[in-house]
Amino acid sequence: MDGGLSTWEMIALGAVAVIVIFLFVPGLKKIQEDSQKAEKDWKGVLLPLGAVVLFVILLISIVWRFEIFCLSIKPFHCS
């Protein structure tokens, strides 16, 4: 055996996937209807998203400056 799924396992996995889809569809429809009625709050989305983007830029700049530092003096602890 090559370590893959056998035929009956693939059929069982497909059946489970179909059952899960049928269980979640009514809830997803209700969520979609409720979201269309809800008030739009873009500030609540954009503020955390902007904070994450700034944090990632900060981390990239810290790594970039450390790399420049390591290239300029070649200390023992820089690889």
C-alpha positions in Angstrom: 0.0 0.0 0.0 1.3 3.5 -0.9 0.0 5.2 2.3 -2.8 7.0 0.4 -6.5 6.7 1.1 -8.3 3.5 0.0 -11.5 3.7 -2.1 -13.9 3.2 0.8 -12.1 5.9 2.8 -12.4 8.4 0.0 -16.1 7.5 -0.4 -16.7 7.9 3.4 -14.8 11.2 3.4 -16.9 12.5 0.5 -20.1 11.5 2.2 -19.0 13.3 5.4 -18.2 16.4 3.4 -21.6 16.4 1.7 -23.4 15.9 5.0 -21.4 18.8 6.6 -22.2 21.1 3.6 -26.0 20.3 4.0 -25.8 21.0 7.7 -24.1 24.4 7.3 -26.1 25.8 4.3 -29.2 26.9 6.3 -27.0 28.7 8.9 -25.0 30.4 6.2 -28.2 31.6 4.5 -29.4 33.1 7.8 -26.0 34.8 8.4 -26.0 36.3 4.9 -29.6 37.7 5.4 -28.6 39.1 8.8 -25.4 40.7 7.4 -27.4 42.5 4.7 -29.6 44.1 7.4 -26.7 45.1 9.6 -25.2 48.5 9.8 -22.0 48.9 7.8 -19.0 49.6 10.2 -15.9 50.1 8.0 -14.0 51.8 10.7 -14.3 48.7 12.8 -12.6 46.7 10.0 -10.1 49.2 8.7 -8.6 50.2 12.1 -7.5 46.7 13.1 -6.4 45.9 9.6 -4.3 49.1 9.4 -2.8 48.3 12.8 -1.8 44.8 11.6 -0.3 46.2 8.4 1.8 48.8 10.4 3.0 46.1 12.8 4.1 43.9 9.9 5.9 46.9 8.3 7.6 47.5 11.7 8.7 43.9 11.9 10.1 43.9 8.4 12.0 47.1 9.0 13.5 45.7 12.3 14.7 42.5 10.4 16.0 44.6 7.5 18.0 46.9 9.8 19.4 43.9 11.7 20.5 42.3 8.5 22.2 45.6 7.4 23.9 45.7 10.8 25.1 42.1 10.4 26.4 42.7 6.9 28.3 45.8 7.9 30.3 44.5 10.9 30.0 40.7 10.6 29.8 39.9 14.3 30.1 36.3 15.5 26.4 35.9 16.4 25.1 37.0 13.0 24.8 34.1 10.5 
